Amino acid sequence: MVTPSEQQNKSSPDLIPQINIRTQQINQDWVAIHIQDNGMGMTEEVASKIFDPFFTTKPIGKGTGLGMTVCYQIIVEKHCGRISCNSILGTHTEFIIQIPLKQPKNEL
């Protein structure tokens, strides 16, 4: 079985894997972190499930995936932020993390 990264390397041997990270201040209250690779991307079906608990594209017994559920919990539940994924099959995947500059006060 050929993994997606092995398939990509076979189809484009000159490709140099890259990850680009950029930040931006959205407004006075929010910042964004964009993390984009130049990999194979994901199908819409896979991208729509990546934050679901226990979702993986790996065969049983071959790992648990990227831990995107944990990332979602940390960003959304702990930091009151947002995370989204934009992926184009065959070109790239980009995660956009948006975080408020000030955390809301916990109500006890």
Backbone as CSV, one residue per row, in Angstrom:
resi,resn,N_x,N_y,N_z,CA_x,CA_y,CA_z,C_x,C_y,C_z
1,MET,0.838,-1.182,0.000,0.000,0.000,0.000,0.883,1.245,0.000
2,VAL,0.587,2.186,-0.859,1.359,3.415,-0.983,0.663,4.502,-0.172
3,THR,1.411,5.137,0.737,0.837,6.221,1.518,0.748,7.469,0.645
4,PRO,-0.115,8.447,1.038,-0.215,9.668,0.239,1.117,10.384,0.040
5,SER,1.960,10.444,1.082,3.238,11.143,0.907,4.163,10.381,-0.032
6,GLU,4.115,9.046,0.018,4.926,8.260,-0.917,4.423,8.470,-2.341
7,GLN,3.090,8.535,-2.514,2.519,8.762,-3.832,2.939,10.129,-4.353
8,GLN,2.920,11.132,-3.499,3.299,12.477,-3.910,4.751,12.493,-4.350
9,ASN,5.614,11.840,-3.589,7.026,11.810,-3.953,7.248,11.095,-5.271
10,LYS,6.434,10.068,-5.566,6.559,9.368,-6.840,6.093,10.248,-7.994
11,SER,5.003,11.035,-7.750,4.463,11.823,-8.841,5.228,13.128,-9.049
12,SER,5.901,13.642,-8.026,6.669,14.867,-8.176,7.970,14.760,-7.382
13,PRO,8.938,14.064,-7.942,10.179,13.807,-7.211,10.982,15.062,-6.903
14,ASP,10.767,16.157,-7.634,11.515,17.384,-7.411,10.866,18.283,-6.355
15,LEU,9.706,17.894,-5.878,8.997,18.699,-4.892,9.761,18.736,-3.580
16,ILE,9.965,19.918,-3.071,10.599,20.085,-1.762,9.479,20.399,-0.774
17,PRO,9.236,19.498,0.185,8.159,19.752,1.147,8.416,21.046,1.922
18,GLN,7.363,21.844,2.053,7.479,23.114,2.753,6.277,23.337,3.658
19,ILE,6.511,24.049,4.738,5.432,24.532,5.592,5.640,26.030,5.737
20,ASN,4.627,26.789,5.408,4.680,28.242,5.535,3.785,28.659,6.690
21,ILE,4.300,29.511,7.565,3.544,30.003,8.700,3.553,31.526,8.626
22,ARG,2.363,32.104,8.738,2.294,33.560,8.778,1.253,33.969,9.809
23,THR,1.457,35.129,10.355,0.527,35.649,11.350,-0.057,36.953,10.841
24,GLN,-1.211,37.289,11.378,-1.809,38.562,11.016,-2.717,39.012,12.158
25,GLN,-2.769,40.304,12.337,-3.722,40.839,13.298,-4.992,41.140,12.518
26,ILE,-6.073,40.453,12.893,-7.348,40.596,12.183,-7.976,41.946,12.519
27,ASN,-8.011,42.265,13.798,-8.510,43.547,14.283,-7.897,43.773,15.655
28,GLN,-8.408,44.722,16.414,-7.785,45.024,17.705,-7.976,43.920,18.735
29,ASP,-8.856,42.958,18.444,-9.159,41.909,19.415,-8.681,40.513,19.027
30,TRP,-8.356,40.285,17.761,-8.058,38.931,17.284,-6.795,38.882,16.447
31,VAL,-6.082,37.742,16.548,-4.949,37.446,15.676,-5.214,36.116,14.974
32,ALA,-4.564,35.940,13.841,-4.690,34.690,13.088,-3.310,34.131,12.810
33,ILE,-3.227,32.807,12.835,-2.008,32.093,12.478,-2.384,31.171,11.323
34,HIS,-1.717,31.337,10.202,-1.962,30.513,9.019,-0.806,29.529,8.879
35,ILE,-1.129,28.257,8.783,-0.114,27.217,8.617,-0.472,26.447,7.354
36,GLN,0.384,26.526,6.348,0.080,25.916,5.049,1.237,25.056,4.583
37,ASP,0.896,23.878,4.044,1.919,23.019,3.452,1.736,22.994,1.944
38,ASN,2.643,22.330,1.267,2.521,22.157,-0.183,2.357,20.680,-0.517
39,GLY,1.673,19.961,0.381,1.470,18.526,0.208,0.324,18.202,-0.724
40,MET,-0.206,17.004,-0.545,-1.234,16.487,-1.444,-2.621,17.042,-1.192
41,GLY,-2.838,17.666,-0.057,-4.182,18.131,0.263,-5.064,16.968,0.675
42,MET,-6.321,17.252,0.908,-7.295,16.243,1.348,-8.555,16.356,0.509
43,THR,-9.274,15.264,0.448,-10.581,15.318,-0.182,-11.519,16.106,0.729
44,GLU,-12.611,16.605,0.198,-13.594,17.325,1.008,-14.149,16.422,2.100
45,GLU,-14.323,15.154,1.785,-14.860,14.197,2.764,-13.918,14.064,3.965
46,VAL,-12.642,13.910,3.723,-11.671,13.781,4.811,-11.579,15.100,5.578
47,ALA,-11.458,16.220,4.872,-11.318,17.521,5.523,-12.507,17.832,6.429
48,SER,-13.686,17.376,6.057,-14.881,17.659,6.862,-14.908,16.864,8.168
49,LYS,-14.051,15.851,8.294,-14.064,14.984,9.478,-12.822,15.112,10.359
50,ILE,-11.853,15.918,9.974,-10.568,15.881,10.677,-10.618,16.295,12.131
51,PHE,-11.633,17.047,12.529,-11.740,17.451,13.933,-12.627,16.504,14.733
52,ASP,-13.172,15.474,14.091,-14.032,14.500,14.778,-13.181,13.558,15.641
53,PRO,-13.647,13.286,16.864,-12.909,12.331,17.715,-12.810,10.962,17.038
54,PHE,-11.679,10.336,17.160,-11.405,8.982,16.669,-11.338,8.863,15.153
55,PHE,-11.420,9.973,14.410,-11.306,9.891,12.961,-9.844,9.743,12.576
56,THR,-9.564,8.813,11.692,-8.224,8.637,11.134,-8.345,8.044,9.738
57,THR,-7.377,8.305,8.923,-7.328,7.690,7.598,-6.378,6.499,7.593
58,LYS,-5.782,6.239,8.747,-4.814,5.148,8.856,-5.515,3.816,9.098
59,PRO,-4.891,2.727,8.664,-5.456,1.404,8.941,-5.463,1.127,10.444
60,ILE,-6.333,0.247,10.864,-6.431,-0.133,12.276,-5.072,-0.616,12.767
61,GLY,-4.653,-0.095,13.917,-3.377,-0.485,14.506,-2.173,0.272,13.976
62,LYS,-2.377,1.220,13.076,-1.259,1.949,12.469,-1.185,3.405,12.928
63,GLY,-1.667,3.692,14.116,-1.588,5.060,14.627,-2.956,5.690,14.741
64,THR,-2.967,6.858,15.322,-4.238,7.521,15.580,-4.399,8.824,14.827
65,GLY,-3.489,9.205,13.998,-3.640,10.411,13.208,-2.892,11.600,13.793
66,LEU,-3.325,12.795,13.413,-2.624,14.017,13.771,-3.039,14.601,15.117
67,GLY,-4.081,14.087,15.722,-4.538,14.646,16.988,-5.303,15.944,16.801
68,MET,-6.009,16.074,15.697,-6.711,17.316,15.410,-7.853,17.584,16.389
69,THR,-8.426,16.542,16.978,-9.457,16.743,17.990,-8.872,17.458,19.201
70,VAL,-7.676,17.069,19.599,-7.009,17.713,20.729,-6.672,19.165,20.373
71,CYS,-6.187,19.402,19.169,-5.908,20.778,18.729,-7.171,21.623,18.792
72,TYR,-8.268,21.080,18.309,-9.543,21.786,18.327,-9.935,22.144,19.757
73,GLN,-9.825,21.178,20.663,-10.194,21.418,22.056,-9.339,22.517,22.679
74,ILE,-8.046,22.485,22.439,-7.153,23.491,23.018,-7.483,24.884,22.480
75,ILE,-7.633,24.994,21.182,-7.859,26.298,20.563,-9.259,26.840,20.874
76,VAL,-10.282,26.001,20.706,-11.660,26.461,20.839,-12.113,26.498,22.300
77,GLU,-11.911,25.398,23.004,-12.448,25.315,24.361,-11.577,26.015,25.396
78,LYS,-10.275,25.925,25.286,-9.384,26.504,26.287,-9.028,27.968,26.009
79,HIS,-8.932,28.340,24.727,-8.512,29.695,24.380,-9.612,30.521,23.726
80,CYS,-10.825,29.991,23.654,-11.980,30.704,23.067,-11.695,31.167,21.642
81,GLY,-10.950,30.339,20.902,-10.582,30.691,19.541,-11.351,29.888,18.505
82,ARG,-10.821,29.885,17.302,-11.430,29.169,16.179,-10.310,28.508,15.375
83,ILE,-10.623,27.390,14.761,-9.679,26.750,13.849,-10.459,26.257,12.636
84,SER,-9.891,26.460,11.476,-10.528,25.971,10.249,-9.456,25.353,9.357
85,CYS,-9.920,24.572,8.418,-9.027,23.885,7.491,-9.507,24.132,6.066
86,ASN,-8.590,24.589,5.229,-8.852,24.732,3.795,-7.873,23.819,3.078
87,SER,-8.397,22.904,2.299,-7.514,21.973,1.611,-7.956,21.811,0.165
88,ILE,-6.996,21.824,-0.718,-7.261,21.577,-2.131,-6.473,20.339,-2.518
89,LEU,-7.200,19.303,-2.887,-6.585,18.030,-3.232,-5.568,18.231,-4.350
90,GLY,-4.363,17.752,-4.110,-3.305,17.845,-5.107,-2.416,19.070,-4.979
91,THR,-2.783,20.022,-4.097,-1.947,21.226,-4.011,-1.489,21.575,-2.605
92,HIS,-2.413,21.650,-1.631,-1.998,22.102,-0.303,-3.113,21.911,0.724
93,THR,-2.733,22.109,1.980,-3.674,22.202,3.092,-3.251,23.387,3.939
94,GLU,-4.241,24.150,4.389,-3.966,25.293,5.245,-4.881,25.239,6.456
95,PHE,-4.280,25.407,7.633,-5.035,25.549,8.862,-4.957,27.008,9.270
96,ILE,-6.102,27.551,9.668,-6.157,28.929,10.133,-6.648,28.902,11.572
97,ILE,-5.793,29.392,12.456,-6.112,29.460,13.876,-6.352,30.925,14.208
98,GLN,-7.509,31.206,14.808,-7.824,32.560,15.229,-7.975,32.561,16.747
99,ILE,-7.272,33.495,17.379,-7.254,33.538,18.848,-7.493,34.967,19.303
100,PRO,-8.348,35.133,20.320,-8.535,36.486,20.854,-7.274,36.944,21.603
101,LEU,-6.964,38.227,21.505,-5.790,38.755,22.198,-5.987,38.756,23.710
102,LYS,-7.211,38.911,24.155,-7.509,38.866,25.582,-8.537,37.772,25.835
103,GLN,-8.244,36.954,26.812,-9.163,35.885,27.166,-10.322,36.452,27.983
104,PRO,-11.551,35.953,27.720,-12.668,36.401,28.550,-12.451,35.959,29.997
105,LYS,-12.953,36.752,30.908,-12.816,36.412,32.325,-13.699,35.227,32.648
106,ASN,-13.139,34.286,33.379,-13.910,33.104,33.807,-14.940,33.539,34.826
107,GLU,-16.139,33.037,34.621,-17.178,33.328,35.599,-17.254,32.160,36.553
108,LEU,-17.036,32.424,37.829,-17.037,31.377,38.841,-18.359,31.282,39.538
